[in-house]
Amino acid sequence: MKLFPYGHATHPQWPMAASLVLAQLRAHMALPGFASAPTLGLLYNTNHYVAHAQDILDHLSAELPEVPDWSGTVGVGIASNNVEYFDEPALAVMLCELPHDQYRVFSGVSPLPPAASGRFKAHTALVHADSSTPDVAGLIEEMAQRVDSGYVFGGLASSRHGTVQFALSGYGNVKGQGAAGGVFRGGLSGVAFTQAASLMSRVTQGCQPISGNHKITACEGNVVTELDGQPALDVMLAELGISLDHPREALAKVRNTLVGLSSPDDVLNDKQVHRTDQFGAEVVVRHIIGLDPARKGIAVTDAPSVGMTLAFCERNAAAARADLVRVCAEIREELEPEELSLEVASALSAPEAESAPHPARRIAGAIYVSCSGRGGPHFGAPSAELQIVRRALGDVPLVGFFAGGEIARHHLYGYTGVLTVFTSPN
């Protein structure tokens, strides 16, 4: 598998940004190490271009007629190799070279068939979703049941001016698309992949536990009333070292505190080993939205159930940085051969100033979906998060966006990053 051509640009006028991106794509396609006959385009743009979404898709499709299929969405920020564009007009494109029978574009007008239907054997899927869709978390869980692996990845579109999704197939596998044009609002869309399309995905957490794990022993709706058989509110106050006798200080501490939830099944199914001071992929982070002194309860933005594990946590840039480096290192170590040829060793050890995407890394391309709350200054400087990815993963083709919620496995996460790579044979 050859490297996937990619391009990114910012400009107040979308036609100019598109021209800059197309120039980069064509330059890559002319290089021997890059794919020259791509089939699937991944398109991400910031919300500044939402009003021109159809024009952008039509323009790119016309300029790249050899690319019949497109998928993507909008974000308050978008990402590419070593750079992020946050709250500025920009777009990023990556062109994937995959056989047509290894993927399928899906949307509301052409949903992914159930796994048992036998027509298309989906193993995993890139999912873009609209957060305003009713029970979007339930739809994501249902989507995970339609793929053999039970694992989907992606994120919720994020925007300050309305959201859109791109889902277009010129190869004929989107029946009934009619006059839809490939630009959608609401629901879910994306690309399903068969097992032959080799992908590797990891979740990196952005929050650090500040308490031990507690078992939820009683709850009502979204209110946790008991932890380890004790009033939940009392447990939280003790863990945070605060008292309601000093409400101002207590509320300030609670506002900066979140909860990490995990079910026993998720803990058993998570095969990764993690340090005790860092959440694993089985944990989903949720906000505390209220306290219930009458029931001694804690209200959270989820519907927890008895038996789940809860830990109090807070956002932590240092922990997020360390965990991001960890998942990148895991991917690199799994892909690097035990014995390195001179070419491979030179490509992997090249200093950053001399590095360039190289097939020896065995990564044809990557998709990175990060939380919009992680972008920008959270890592200390503009584009710092993407620079960490490049230093830790290596110089590889990459596109992505900053989401209103991240999708991985069958969960909707928050404050995380989801890194997925297309791998090539050794």
ABEGO torsion letter per residue (X at the ends): XBBBBBBBBBBABAAAAAAAAAAAAAAAAABAABBABBABBBBBBBAAAAAAAAAAAAAAAAABAABABBBEBBBABBBBBGBBBBGBBBBBBBBBBBBAAABBBBBAABBBBBAAAGABBBABBBBBBBAABBGAAAAAAAAAAABAAGBBBEBBBBBAAEBBBBBBBAAGABBGAEAAGGBBBEEBBEBBBBAABBBBBBBBBABBBABBBBBBABBBEABBABBGGBBAAAAAAAAAGBBAABAAAAAAAAAABBBBBBBAAAAAABABBBBAABBBAABBBBBBAEBBAAAGBBBBBBBBBBGBBBBBBBBBAAAAAAAAAAAAAAAAAAABBABBBAAAAAAAABBAAABBBBAAAGBABBBBBBBAAABEAAAGBBGAAAAAAAAAAEBBBBBEBBBAEBBBEABBBBGBBBBBBBBBBX
